[in-house]
Amino acid sequence: MDLLANIVMVTEFTEERITQVTAYYEEHIAEDISKSDRESINWLNNELKKDASQQITQNFRIVTKNDLVVRRGKGIDTKIQGQLNHGDVVQIIEKKKNWTYISFSNYQDGESIEGWVFTRYLKQIK
């Protein structure tokens, strides 16, 4: 029952807060292009953690690299599922050494991607 409650909480947080903050982030970046990638990721991190419980911060990460390849399997020679961009917020499904299995949904265009990414390019929300 706790698992179901956590799933509902994660879904609500994703649909309400992450979508809102990510849209604002895109506007923020478009208006102030003088900020570095690092500054913009820190801004996004600070906005997300304002409402985030510990459960949420453990289950979501911010992508820190443009054109981050999402793969079907762990390894650079596995099939590409899609790509993510700097500032996308993903849900962590599983971690294995240097690879993390993620789920990403873009609520603006309905795009959904699942697969493995290199963990180095995911920043924890804290």
Disulfide bonds with the S-S distance in Angstrom:
none
